[in-house]
Amino acid sequence: MEFRLAGVDDTKEVKALWAYCFEPAEDPFFKYYFTHCYEPLHTMVGVDHGHVLSTVHLRQYRLCTRGMIQPVSYMVGVATHPAARRSGIGGALLKAALEELRRRQQGITILMPSKAAFYQQYGWELYCHQWVQTMPLESLRPLTDRELHFGLVTETDQWRLLAPVYERYTRGTSGYAVRGEAEWTRLLESFWAEGVQVAVVYRKEETTSDVDFHRNEPMEDMTVAPMFGEDSIIEGYCVYRLGEREIPVTEMVYTSRQAQQALLNYMYNHRSQGDSIRWNEGLHDEGYRFYPDGKTGHSTMPYMMSRVVDVTYALETMPIACVHGEQLQSMPTPWTLGITDPLAPWNEGTYEIRVEAQPRDEYVRAIERENLPIRESDWRHTYLDGKAMGLTVSKISDTVLPTADVTMTVGALSLLLMGAVSARTLAFEGKLHGSDEGISYLDALYPVVPTFINEWW
């Protein structure tokens, strides 16, 4: 089987395979995706005897990891024709995709798994979980707030109203998708194509009519005002779909607990249109601690996986944490890291790593190559004697040497870099082996930070 990037002539069979494995051709999202989003040059296909038997779509994203924006490919639509399943094609397809991403000098890739175990065997690990809250609409009342106003977003150029809320919600997290005008436009257009609603809650100078209209009338007797004035301060939004008795809310983002409670108040007004509501929250959200009844309807969902594409590039481009100069000077340099990789042979082996001053020009060139914004806060976070510090990595063996200071799986490395899990926890799980000093060293460079992402495909 030949693996290559798709050509224009492959589109018909790529669409047919998507329709077979995911949404049918008449589905609104299918039509939207292949009209506005599908890009052959970002799609890896497996071809046998002239026919496309497997695909993975490499959606181009910008991810903020540990405060630095970097280009990544979000793998979606991993599909294999049923006649070719259980033949190893899936693993071969993923390897070919990783080779392509390595050629593009991308250090990390992500995907949302339908079955995590399939990808874990190939070096992916779950870096982001989400809370899933499911409640009868009637049970929302104790969680609601009636101080804010409601509105609906109906135009794509209103993304500027949503963006500050999203940026505030994701602040301090790692692994989230950066959304600019292009990303917001694509997202909102996909919502409209699928008949999804976007509601906001906002604060402004009140008038009597505002209070009567927005707060006190039941939903079945009112229409939500779609527009809001320039004096409106958007404090939260939610993305939801009507039509089923359980109302799914696929994104709920807010700047305060009051804003979330106002969104729940808005959804509470839909009691005539549904029986229950299901929404997701970032795992860093600790509002569950204050629920009046938290025994039922609360669960976690494995959401997003990450994988290291190229060990050297991932280590050299990922920021390291602020470490006091004395502590940095006491760390061994160089030190050695052994990596095992079941799929990408170029990653397997032992690496010599030094923490040392990095030329800023190299960083700038790397960022400019991907047309990403250059911000001083994106630069390395550790400084010694006024010099920016980072890792310099050299591969010294294609095998894992028994003398390596620390050894770990490639999946464990991705969790460490993303901020999801500490080195000490990885050692407890048997994914990492090394001295206590080496483990403490890694935890100093890569401390745990909250992870979050909410990109549905």
Sine and cosine of phi, psi and omega as CSV:
sin_phi,cos_phi,sin_psi,cos_psi,sin_omega,cos_omega
0.00,0.00,0.65,-0.76,0.02,-1.00
-0.99,-0.15,0.74,-0.67,0.09,-1.00
-0.93,-0.37,0.77,-0.64,-0.04,-1.00
-0.36,-0.93,0.18,-0.98,0.13,-0.99
-0.95,0.32,0.56,-0.83,-0.06,-1.00
-0.93,0.37,0.47,-0.88,0.14,-0.99
-0.93,-0.36,0.15,-0.99,0.00,-1.00
-0.86,0.51,-0.57,0.82,-0.03,-1.00
-0.94,0.35,-0.24,0.97,0.00,-1.00
-1.00,0.05,-0.15,0.99,-0.18,-0.98
-0.85,0.53,-0.67,0.74,-0.04,-1.00
-0.86,0.51,-0.72,0.70,-0.03,-1.00
-0.96,0.26,-0.52,0.85,0.09,-1.00
-0.89,0.45,-0.69,0.72,0.02,-1.00
-0.91,0.42,-0.64,0.77,-0.01,-1.00
-0.90,0.43,-0.64,0.77,0.00,-1.00
-0.93,0.36,-0.64,0.77,0.07,-1.00
-0.88,0.48,-0.71,0.70,-0.02,-1.00
-0.89,0.46,-0.56,0.83,0.00,-1.00
-0.95,0.31,-0.63,0.77,-0.12,-0.99
-1.00,-0.07,-0.43,0.90,-0.11,-0.99
-0.79,-0.61,-0.85,-0.53,-0.01,-1.00
-0.98,0.22,0.62,-0.78,0.07,-1.00
-0.93,0.36,0.28,-0.96,-0.11,-0.99
-0.88,0.48,-0.45,0.89,-0.01,-1.00
-1.00,0.09,-0.10,1.00,0.00,-1.00
-0.93,0.37,0.65,-0.76,-0.01,-1.00
-0.84,0.54,-0.61,0.79,-0.01,-1.00
-0.93,0.36,-0.63,0.78,0.05,-1.00
-0.84,0.54,-0.74,0.67,-0.02,-1.00
-0.89,0.46,-0.68,0.73,-0.01,-1.00
-0.91,0.42,-0.72,0.69,-0.08,-1.00
-0.88,0.48,-0.75,0.66,-0.09,-1.00
-0.99,0.15,-0.12,0.99,0.12,-0.99
-1.00,-0.04,-0.62,0.79,-0.16,-0.99
-0.88,-0.47,-0.35,0.94,-0.17,-0.99
-0.90,-0.44,-0.54,0.84,-0.12,-0.99
-0.88,0.47,0.75,-0.66,0.01,-1.00
-0.74,-0.67,0.95,-0.33,-0.01,-1.00
-0.81,0.58,-0.62,0.78,-0.05,-1.00
-0.95,0.32,-0.14,0.99,0.09,-1.00
-0.89,-0.46,0.52,0.85,0.01,-1.00
-0.74,-0.68,0.85,-0.53,0.05,-1.00
-1.00,-0.07,0.75,-0.66,-0.01,-1.00
-0.82,-0.57,0.50,-0.86,0.15,-0.99
-0.96,-0.28,0.85,-0.52,-0.13,-0.99
-0.88,-0.48,0.74,-0.67,0.04,-1.00
-0.72,-0.70,0.82,-0.57,-0.03,-1.00
0.79,0.62,0.65,0.76,0.09,-1.00
0.99,0.14,0.08,1.00,-0.03,-1.00
-0.87,-0.50,0.64,-0.77,0.03,-1.00
-0.98,0.21,0.89,-0.46,-0.02,-1.00
-0.93,-0.36,-0.22,0.97,0.02,-1.00
-0.44,-0.90,0.48,-0.88,-0.02,-1.00
-0.55,-0.83,0.46,-0.89,0.27,-0.96
-0.58,-0.82,0.78,-0.62,-0.03,-1.00
-1.00,-0.07,0.79,-0.62,-0.08,-1.00
-0.98,-0.22,0.99,0.13,-0.01,-1.00
-0.94,0.35,0.77,-0.63,-0.07,-1.00
-1.00,0.07,0.85,-0.53,-0.05,-1.00
-0.79,-0.61,0.27,-0.96,0.22,-0.97
-0.91,-0.42,0.83,-0.56,-0.03,-1.00
-0.93,-0.38,0.66,-0.75,0.12,-0.99
-0.99,-0.16,0.94,-0.35,0.00,-1.00
-0.86,-0.51,0.86,-0.51,-0.02,-1.00
0.80,0.60,0.63,0.78,0.09,-1.00
1.00,0.07,0.00,1.00,-0.02,-1.00
-0.89,-0.46,0.71,-0.70,0.01,-1.00
-1.00,0.05,0.78,-0.63,0.03,-1.00
-0.60,-0.80,0.49,-0.87,0.01,-1.00
-0.97,0.26,0.68,-0.73,0.08,-1.00
-0.66,-0.75,0.29,-0.96,0.15,-0.99
-0.95,-0.31,0.78,-0.63,0.05,-1.00
-0.99,-0.14,0.94,-0.33,-0.03,-1.00
-0.98,0.22,0.85,-0.52,0.05,-1.00
-0.74,-0.67,0.25,-0.97,0.08,-1.00
0.88,0.48,0.61,0.79,0.08,-1.00
-0.94,0.33,0.92,-0.40,-0.13,-0.99
-0.61,-0.79,0.58,-0.82,0.08,-1.00
-0.72,-0.69,0.70,-0.71,0.05,-1.00
-0.86,0.51,0.66,-0.75,-0.06,-1.00
-0.84,0.54,-0.48,0.88,0.01,-1.00
-0.93,0.36,-0.31,0.95,-0.05,-1.00
-0.94,-0.34,0.09,1.00,-0.04,-1.00
-0.96,0.27,0.36,-0.93,0.00,-1.00
0.89,0.46,0.51,0.86,0.01,-1.00
-0.84,-0.54,0.12,0.99,-0.01,-1.00
1.00,0.05,0.05,1.00,-0.04,-1.00
-0.91,0.41,-0.60,0.80,-0.03,-1.00
-0.85,0.53,-0.74,0.67,0.02,-1.00
-0.90,0.43,-0.65,0.76,0.01,-1.00
-0.91,0.42,-0.61,0.79,0.04,-1.00
-0.89,0.45,-0.72,0.70,-0.01,-1.00
-0.90,0.44,-0.62,0.78,0.04,-1.00
-0.90,0.45,-0.68,0.73,0.02,-1.00
-0.89,0.46,-0.62,0.78,0.03,-1.00
-0.91,0.42,-0.66,0.75,0.03,-1.00
-0.89,0.45,-0.62,0.78,0.04,-1.00
-0.88,0.47,-0.64,0.77,0.03,-1.00
-0.91,0.40,-0.67,0.74,0.00,-1.00
-0.93,0.37,-0.55,0.83,0.08,-1.00
-0.90,0.43,-0.65,0.76,0.04,-1.00
-0.87,0.49,-0.53,0.85,0.01,-1.00
-0.99,0.11,0.01,1.00,0.00,-1.00
0.87,0.49,0.73,0.68,0.15,-0.99
-0.98,-0.21,0.78,-0.62,-0.10,-0.99
-1.00,0.09,-0.47,0.88,-0.09,-1.00
-0.74,-0.67,0.53,-0.85,0.16,-0.99
-0.73,-0.68,0.39,-0.92,-0.03,-1.00
-0.74,-0.67,0.36,-0.93,0.14,-0.99
-0.37,-0.93,0.44,-0.90,0.09,-1.00
-0.99,-0.16,0.91,-0.43,-0.13,-0.99
-1.00,0.09,0.60,-0.80,0.23,-0.97
-0.99,0.12,-0.49,0.87,0.07,-1.00
-0.58,-0.82,0.96,-0.29,-0.12,-0.99
-0.88,0.48,-0.58,0.81,-0.09,-1.00
-0.85,0.52,-0.57,0.82,-0.01,-1.00
-0.88,0.48,-0.67,0.74,-0.06,-1.00
-0.99,0.12,-0.48,0.88,0.02,-1.00
-0.87,0.48,-0.57,0.82,0.01,-1.00
-0.91,0.41,-0.29,0.96,-0.01,-1.00
-0.95,-0.30,0.17,0.99,0.12,-0.99
0.97,-0.24,0.06,1.00,0.11,-0.99
-1.00,0.06,0.51,-0.86,0.10,-1.00
-0.64,-0.77,0.41,-0.91,-0.04,-1.00
-0.98,0.19,0.91,-0.41,0.02,-1.00
-0.98,-0.18,-0.24,0.97,-0.04,-1.00
-0.66,-0.75,0.84,-0.54,0.20,-0.98
-0.95,-0.32,0.29,-0.96,0.09,-1.00
-0.75,-0.66,0.46,-0.89,0.22,-0.98
-0.97,0.26,0.62,-0.78,0.15,-0.99
-0.87,-0.50,0.85,-0.52,-0.01,-1.00
-0.93,-0.36,0.80,-0.59,0.02,-1.00
-0.79,-0.61,0.85,-0.53,-0.06,-1.00
-0.60,-0.80,0.50,-0.86,0.24,-0.97
-0.88,0.48,0.61,-0.79,0.01,-1.00
-0.84,0.54,-0.58,0.82,0.01,-1.00
-0.88,0.47,-0.45,0.89,-0.04,-1.00
-0.99,0.16,-0.11,0.99,-0.02,-1.00
-0.96,0.27,-0.39,0.92,-0.19,-0.98
-0.79,0.62,-0.70,0.71,0.00,-1.00
-0.92,0.40,-0.25,0.97,-0.05,-1.00
-0.99,-0.17,0.11,0.99,-0.14,-0.99
-0.99,-0.13,0.33,-0.94,0.08,-1.00
-0.69,-0.72,0.66,-0.76,-0.11,-0.99
-0.92,-0.39,0.32,0.95,-0.08,-1.00
-1.00,0.09,-0.42,0.91,-0.07,-1.00
-0.99,-0.15,0.26,-0.97,-0.02,-1.00
-0.99,-0.14,0.32,-0.95,0.00,-1.00
-0.95,-0.31,0.42,-0.91,0.14,-0.99
-0.29,-0.96,0.25,-0.97,0.04,-1.00
-0.88,-0.47,0.66,-0.75,0.14,-0.99
-1.00,0.05,0.81,-0.59,-0.07,-1.00
-0.80,-0.60,-0.11,0.99,-0.04,-1.00
-0.79,-0.61,0.59,-0.81,-0.04,-1.00
-0.91,0.41,-0.49,0.87,-0.02,-1.00
-0.96,0.29,-0.05,1.00,0.09,-1.00
-0.99,0.14,0.10,0.99,0.04,-1.00
-0.85,0.53,-0.47,0.88,-0.01,-1.00
-0.91,0.42,-0.38,0.92,0.06,-1.00
-0.98,0.22,-0.51,0.86,-0.05,-1.00
-1.00,0.07,-0.56,0.83,-0.13,-0.99
-0.82,0.57,-0.71,0.71,-0.01,-1.00
-0.89,0.46,-0.54,0.84,0.02,-1.00
-0.92,0.39,-0.71,0.71,0.02,-1.00
-0.89,0.46,-0.69,0.73,-0.02,-1.00
-0.90,0.43,-0.59,0.81,0.03,-1.00
-0.94,0.33,-0.64,0.77,-0.03,-1.00
-0.91,0.41,-0.60,0.80,-0.06,-1.00
-1.00,0.04,-0.12,0.99,-0.04,-1.00
-0.84,0.54,0.75,-0.66,0.03,-1.00
1.00,0.10,0.02,1.00,0.04,-1.00
-0.97,-0.24,0.21,-0.98,-0.02,-1.00
-0.81,-0.59,0.59,-0.81,0.07,-1.00
1.00,-0.03,0.16,0.99,-0.03,-1.00
-1.00,-0.02,0.38,-0.92,0.00,-1.00
-0.99,0.15,0.75,-0.66,0.08,-1.00
-0.98,0.18,0.77,-0.64,-0.04,-1.00
-0.89,-0.45,0.91,-0.41,0.15,-0.99
-0.97,-0.25,-0.28,-0.96,-0.05,-1.00
-0.86,0.51,-0.70,0.72,-0.03,-1.00
-0.89,0.46,-0.68,0.73,-0.03,-1.00
-0.93,0.37,-0.68,0.73,0.01,-1.00
-0.91,0.41,-0.65,0.76,0.01,-1.00
-0.88,0.47,-0.72,0.69,0.03,-1.00
-0.87,0.49,-0.67,0.74,-0.04,-1.00
-0.91,0.42,-0.76,0.65,-0.04,-1.00
-0.92,0.40,-0.63,0.78,0.03,-1.00
-0.90,0.44,-0.58,0.81,0.06,-1.00
-0.92,0.38,-0.57,0.82,0.06,-1.00
-0.89,0.46,-0.75,0.66,-0.03,-1.00
-0.88,0.47,-0.62,0.78,-0.03,-1.00
-0.89,0.46,-0.52,0.85,-0.04,-1.00
-0.99,-0.14,0.07,1.00,0.00,-1.00
0.96,0.29,0.49,0.87,-0.02,-1.00
-1.00,-0.03,0.57,-0.82,-0.01,-1.00
-0.98,-0.21,0.50,-0.87,0.09,-1.00
-0.80,-0.60,0.92,-0.40,0.01,-1.00
-0.96,-0.29,0.52,-0.85,0.06,-1.00
-0.81,-0.58,0.39,-0.92,0.20,-0.98
-0.87,-0.49,0.65,-0.76,-0.10,-0.99
-0.57,-0.82,0.28,-0.96,0.00,-1.00
-0.88,-0.47,0.65,-0.76,0.10,-1.00
-0.38,-0.93,0.07,-1.00,0.06,-1.00
-0.91,0.40,0.82,-0.57,-0.16,-0.99
-0.99,0.13,0.50,-0.87,0.23,-0.97
-0.81,-0.59,0.27,-0.96,-0.03,-1.00
-0.87,0.49,-0.65,0.76,-0.02,-1.00
-0.91,0.41,-0.60,0.80,0.04,-1.00
-0.87,0.49,-0.72,0.69,-0.05,-1.00
-0.89,0.45,-0.71,0.70,-0.03,-1.00
-0.91,0.42,-0.66,0.75,-0.12,-0.99
-0.96,0.27,-0.71,0.70,-0.17,-0.99
-1.00,0.03,-0.40,0.92,-0.18,-0.98
-0.94,-0.34,-0.56,0.83,-0.27,-0.96
-0.96,-0.28,-0.19,0.98,-0.03,-1.00
-1.00,-0.04,0.66,-0.75,0.08,-1.00
-0.91,0.42,0.49,-0.87,-0.10,-0.99
-0.84,0.55,-0.61,0.79,-0.09,-1.00
-0.94,0.35,-0.22,0.98,-0.04,-1.00
-0.94,-0.34,0.23,0.97,-0.07,-1.00
-0.57,-0.82,0.28,-0.96,0.15,-0.99
-0.89,-0.46,0.73,-0.68,-0.02,-1.00
-0.97,0.26,0.74,-0.67,0.02,-1.00
-0.91,0.42,0.83,-0.56,-0.05,-1.00
-0.98,0.21,-0.35,0.94,-0.10,-0.99
-0.91,-0.41,0.41,-0.91,0.03,-1.00
-0.62,-0.79,0.49,-0.87,-0.11,-0.99
-0.98,0.22,0.11,-0.99,0.00,-1.00
-0.92,0.40,-0.34,0.94,0.02,-1.00
-0.99,0.12,0.01,1.00,-0.01,-1.00
-0.98,0.22,0.70,-0.71,0.07,-1.00
-0.94,-0.35,0.96,-0.29,-0.02,-1.00
-0.96,0.30,0.80,-0.60,-0.03,-1.00
-0.89,-0.45,-0.11,0.99,0.04,-1.00
-0.09,-1.00,0.37,-0.93,0.09,-1.00
-0.52,-0.85,0.36,-0.93,0.08,-1.00
-0.62,-0.79,0.54,-0.84,-0.02,-1.00
-0.92,-0.39,0.86,-0.51,-0.13,-0.99
-0.58,-0.81,0.27,-0.96,-0.01,-1.00
-0.75,-0.66,0.71,-0.70,0.08,-1.00
-0.98,-0.18,0.32,-0.95,0.05,-1.00
0.76,-0.66,-0.40,0.92,0.05,-1.00
-0.90,-0.44,0.30,-0.95,-0.02,-1.00
-0.93,0.36,-0.45,0.89,0.15,-0.99
-0.98,-0.20,0.86,-0.51,-0.07,-1.00
-1.00,0.03,0.91,-0.42,0.03,-1.00
-1.00,0.09,0.74,-0.68,0.11,-0.99
-0.92,-0.39,0.96,-0.30,-0.14,-0.99
-1.00,0.07,-0.27,0.96,0.12,-0.99
-0.49,-0.87,0.82,-0.58,0.08,-1.00
-0.76,-0.66,0.91,-0.41,-0.12,-0.99
-0.77,-0.64,0.65,-0.76,-0.13,-0.99
-0.43,-0.90,0.36,-0.93,-0.02,-1.00
-0.99,-0.16,-0.15,0.99,0.01,-1.00
-0.39,-0.92,0.25,-0.97,0.05,-1.00
-0.91,0.42,-0.59,0.81,0.03,-1.00
-0.86,0.50,-0.64,0.77,0.01,-1.00
-0.90,0.43,-0.66,0.75,0.06,-1.00
-0.90,0.44,-0.66,0.75,0.01,-1.00
-0.90,0.43,-0.54,0.84,0.08,-1.00
-0.93,0.37,-0.62,0.79,0.07,-1.00
-0.90,0.43,-0.65,0.76,0.05,-1.00
-0.92,0.40,-0.54,0.84,0.08,-1.00
-0.90,0.43,-0.65,0.76,0.06,-1.00
-0.88,0.47,-0.72,0.70,0.01,-1.00
-0.93,0.37,-0.53,0.85,0.06,-1.00
-0.85,0.52,-0.51,0.86,0.00,-1.00
-0.95,0.30,0.02,1.00,0.02,-1.00
-0.98,-0.18,0.43,0.91,-0.09,-1.00
-0.90,0.43,-0.42,0.91,0.04,-1.00
-0.99,0.14,-0.15,0.99,-0.05,-1.00
-0.92,-0.39,0.04,1.00,0.02,-1.00
-0.17,-0.99,0.22,-0.98,0.03,-1.00
-0.97,-0.25,-0.54,0.84,-0.07,-1.00
-0.60,-0.80,0.17,-0.99,-0.01,-1.00
-0.70,-0.71,0.58,-0.81,0.06,-1.00
-0.75,-0.66,0.84,-0.55,0.03,-1.00
-0.68,-0.73,0.36,-0.93,-0.01,-1.00
-0.95,-0.32,0.51,-0.86,0.08,-1.00
-0.73,-0.69,0.42,-0.91,0.13,-0.99
-0.90,0.43,0.54,-0.84,-0.02,-1.00
-0.92,0.40,-0.31,0.95,0.05,-1.00
-0.98,0.20,-0.14,0.99,0.02,-1.00
-0.99,0.16,0.85,-0.52,-0.07,-1.00
-0.95,-0.31,0.40,0.92,0.02,-1.00
-0.89,0.45,-0.39,0.92,0.00,-1.00
-0.85,0.53,-0.40,0.92,-0.02,-1.00
-0.91,0.42,-0.35,0.94,-0.10,-0.99
-0.94,-0.34,0.15,0.99,0.04,-1.00
-0.92,0.39,0.66,-0.75,0.04,-1.00
-0.93,0.38,-0.45,0.89,0.05,-1.00
-0.61,-0.79,0.98,-0.17,-0.07,-1.00
-0.96,-0.29,0.31,0.95,-0.08,-1.00
-0.99,0.15,-0.42,0.91,-0.04,-1.00
-0.75,-0.66,0.41,-0.91,0.11,-0.99
0.99,0.14,0.15,0.99,-0.04,-1.00
-0.84,-0.55,0.83,-0.56,-0.03,-1.00
-0.52,-0.85,0.17,-0.99,0.12,-0.99
-0.94,-0.34,0.48,-0.88,-0.01,-1.00
-0.80,-0.60,0.81,-0.58,0.13,-0.99
-0.91,0.41,0.85,-0.53,-0.20,-0.98
-0.93,-0.36,-0.81,0.58,-0.13,-0.99
-0.71,-0.71,0.64,-0.77,0.05,-1.00
-0.94,-0.33,0.43,-0.90,0.08,-1.00
-0.76,-0.65,0.34,-0.94,0.04,-1.00
-0.48,-0.87,0.60,-0.80,0.10,-0.99
-0.98,0.21,0.81,-0.59,0.07,-1.00
-0.99,0.15,-0.75,0.66,-0.02,-1.00
-0.66,-0.75,0.87,-0.48,-0.10,-0.99
-0.86,0.50,-0.75,0.66,-0.05,-1.00
-0.87,0.50,-0.75,0.66,-0.06,-1.00
-0.92,0.39,-0.64,0.77,0.00,-1.00
-0.89,0.45,-0.71,0.70,-0.02,-1.00
-0.92,0.38,-0.62,0.78,-0.07,-1.00
-0.98,0.22,-0.35,0.94,-0.03,-1.00
-0.98,-0.21,-0.26,0.97,0.00,-1.00
-0.99,0.14,0.77,-0.64,0.02,-1.00
-0.88,0.48,0.53,-0.85,0.13,-0.99
-0.96,-0.26,0.39,-0.92,-0.13,-0.99
-0.97,0.26,0.26,-0.96,0.07,-1.00
-0.92,0.40,0.86,-0.50,0.01,-1.00
-0.82,-0.58,0.74,-0.67,0.01,-1.00
-0.86,0.51,0.59,-0.81,-0.06,-1.00
-0.81,0.59,-0.65,0.76,-0.01,-1.00
-0.90,0.45,-0.67,0.74,0.00,-1.00
-0.92,0.40,-0.64,0.77,0.00,-1.00
-0.90,0.43,-0.66,0.76,-0.02,-1.00
-0.93,0.37,-0.43,0.90,-0.01,-1.00
-0.99,0.13,-0.20,0.98,0.00,-1.00
-0.97,0.25,0.60,-0.80,0.01,-1.00
-0.92,0.39,0.69,-0.73,0.09,-1.00
-0.52,-0.85,0.81,-0.58,0.03,1.00
-0.98,0.18,0.28,-0.96,0.15,-0.99
-0.76,-0.65,0.26,-0.97,-0.14,-0.99
-0.88,-0.48,0.60,-0.80,-0.04,-1.00
-0.78,-0.62,0.81,-0.59,0.08,-1.00
-0.98,-0.20,0.72,-0.70,-0.02,-1.00
-0.83,-0.56,0.75,-0.66,0.15,-0.99
-0.97,-0.25,0.67,-0.75,-0.04,-1.00
-0.63,-0.77,0.88,-0.47,-0.06,-1.00
-0.97,0.23,-0.19,0.98,-0.13,-0.99
-0.83,-0.56,-0.62,0.79,-0.10,-1.00
-0.95,-0.30,0.99,-0.14,-0.08,-1.00
-0.88,0.47,-0.42,0.91,-0.01,-1.00
-0.93,0.36,-0.30,0.96,0.02,-1.00
-1.00,0.01,-0.47,0.88,-0.06,-1.00
-0.90,0.43,0.75,-0.66,0.06,-1.00
0.57,-0.82,-0.29,-0.96,-0.05,-1.00
-0.87,-0.49,0.67,-0.74,-0.08,-1.00
-0.85,-0.53,0.63,-0.77,0.13,-0.99
-0.99,-0.14,0.79,-0.62,-0.13,-0.99
-0.83,-0.56,0.73,-0.68,0.07,-1.00
-0.83,-0.55,0.62,-0.78,0.15,-0.99
-0.98,-0.18,0.91,-0.42,-0.09,-1.00
-0.41,-0.91,0.17,-0.99,-0.01,-1.00
-0.88,0.48,0.68,-0.74,-0.02,-1.00
-0.91,-0.41,0.71,-0.70,0.07,-1.00
-0.91,0.42,0.83,-0.56,-0.01,-1.00
-0.89,0.46,-0.50,0.86,-0.02,-1.00
-0.86,0.51,-0.58,0.81,0.01,-1.00
-0.90,0.43,-0.65,0.76,0.04,-1.00
-0.89,0.45,-0.73,0.69,-0.03,-1.00
-0.87,0.50,-0.68,0.73,0.00,-1.00
-0.89,0.45,-0.64,0.76,0.00,-1.00
-0.90,0.43,-0.65,0.76,-0.01,-1.00
-0.95,0.32,-0.68,0.73,0.00,-1.00
-0.89,0.45,-0.53,0.85,0.00,-1.00
-0.87,0.50,-0.52,0.85,-0.02,-1.00
-0.99,-0.17,0.14,0.99,0.00,-1.00
0.84,0.54,0.65,0.76,0.03,-1.00
-0.99,-0.16,0.45,-0.89,0.03,-1.00
-0.93,0.36,0.63,-0.78,0.03,-1.00
-0.99,-0.14,0.87,-0.49,0.05,-1.00
-0.81,-0.59,0.63,-0.78,-0.02,-1.00
-0.87,0.49,-0.52,0.85,-0.01,-1.00
-0.94,0.35,-0.27,0.96,0.04,-1.00
-0.98,0.20,-0.31,0.95,-0.08,-1.00
-0.96,0.29,0.23,-0.97,-0.09,-1.00
-0.76,0.65,0.63,-0.78,-0.13,-0.99
-1.00,-0.01,-0.20,0.98,-0.05,-1.00
-0.98,-0.22,0.73,-0.69,-0.02,-1.00
-0.79,-0.61,0.60,-0.80,0.07,-1.00
-0.66,-0.75,0.86,-0.51,-0.05,-1.00
0.82,0.57,0.61,0.79,0.05,-1.00
0.98,0.19,0.04,1.00,-0.02,-1.00
-0.97,-0.24,0.67,-0.74,0.06,-1.00
-0.93,0.36,0.71,-0.71,-0.05,-1.00
-0.93,-0.36,0.54,-0.84,0.07,-1.00
-0.38,-0.92,-0.06,-1.00,-0.02,-1.00
-0.99,-0.11,0.68,-0.73,0.21,-0.98
-0.94,-0.35,0.82,-0.57,-0.17,-0.98
-0.86,-0.51,0.74,-0.68,0.07,-1.00
-0.75,-0.67,0.75,-0.66,0.06,-1.00
-0.99,0.13,0.82,-0.57,-0.06,-1.00
-0.94,-0.33,-0.17,0.99,0.03,-1.00
-0.36,-0.93,0.56,-0.83,0.07,-1.00
-1.00,0.08,0.04,1.00,0.09,-1.00
-0.83,-0.56,0.35,-0.94,0.04,-1.00
-0.99,0.16,0.93,-0.36,-0.04,-1.00
-0.97,0.24,0.63,-0.78,0.01,-1.00
-0.91,0.42,-0.27,0.96,-0.01,-1.00
-1.00,0.03,-0.02,1.00,-0.02,-1.00
-0.86,0.51,0.67,-0.74,-0.01,-1.00
-0.90,0.43,-0.63,0.77,0.02,-1.00
-0.65,-0.76,0.65,-0.76,0.14,-0.99
-0.80,-0.59,0.55,-0.83,0.02,-1.00
-0.38,-0.92,0.25,-0.97,0.09,-1.00
-0.98,0.22,0.37,-0.93,0.02,-1.00
-0.91,0.41,-0.52,0.86,0.07,-1.00
-0.92,0.39,-0.64,0.77,0.05,-1.00
-0.89,0.46,-0.62,0.78,0.02,-1.00
-0.88,0.47,-0.66,0.75,-0.01,-1.00
-0.90,0.44,-0.64,0.77,0.03,-1.00
-0.90,0.43,-0.63,0.78,0.01,-1.00
-0.91,0.41,-0.72,0.69,-0.04,-1.00
-0.92,0.39,-0.63,0.77,-0.02,-1.00
-0.94,0.33,-0.38,0.93,-0.01,-1.00
0.99,-0.16,0.10,1.00,-0.12,-0.99
-0.96,0.26,-0.60,0.80,-0.15,-0.99
-0.65,-0.76,0.59,-0.80,0.04,-1.00
-0.98,0.18,0.35,-0.94,0.07,-1.00
-0.88,0.47,-0.60,0.80,-0.01,-1.00
-0.91,0.41,-0.63,0.78,0.05,-1.00
-0.92,0.39,-0.64,0.77,0.04,-1.00
-0.89,0.46,-0.59,0.81,0.06,-1.00
-0.91,0.41,-0.66,0.75,0.04,-1.00
-0.87,0.48,-0.61,0.79,-0.02,-1.00
-0.98,0.18,-0.06,1.00,0.00,-1.00
0.98,0.19,0.24,0.97,0.01,-1.00
-1.00,-0.03,-0.19,0.98,-0.07,-1.00
-0.60,-0.80,0.62,-0.79,0.02,-1.00
-0.71,-0.70,0.70,-0.72,0.02,-1.00
0.10,-0.99,0.04,-1.00,0.01,-1.00
-0.95,0.31,0.33,-0.95,0.05,-1.00
-0.87,0.49,-0.60,0.80,0.03,-1.00
-0.90,0.44,-0.69,0.73,0.01,-1.00
-0.90,0.43,-0.62,0.78,0.02,-1.00
-0.91,0.41,-0.69,0.73,0.03,-1.00
-0.90,0.44,-0.58,0.81,0.03,-1.00
-0.87,0.49,-0.75,0.66,0.00,-1.00
-0.90,0.45,-0.64,0.77,0.00,-1.00
-0.92,0.38,-0.47,0.88,0.07,-1.00
-0.95,0.32,-0.63,0.78,0.00,-1.00
-0.97,0.23,-0.58,0.81,-0.09,-1.00
-0.77,-0.64,0.95,0.31,0.03,-1.00
-0.92,0.38,0.40,-0.92,0.04,-1.00
-0.92,0.40,0.70,-0.72,0.10,-0.99
-0.73,-0.69,0.43,-0.90,0.03,-1.00
-0.87,0.49,0.67,-0.74,0.05,-1.00
-0.94,-0.35,0.54,-0.84,0.00,-1.00
-0.35,-0.94,0.60,-0.80,0.21,-0.98
-0.31,-0.95,0.53,-0.85,0.02,-1.00
-0.56,-0.83,0.96,0.27,-0.02,-1.00
-0.82,-0.58,0.94,-0.34,-0.08,-1.00
-0.99,-0.12,0.73,-0.69,0.14,-0.99
-0.70,-0.71,0.00,0.00,0.00,0.00
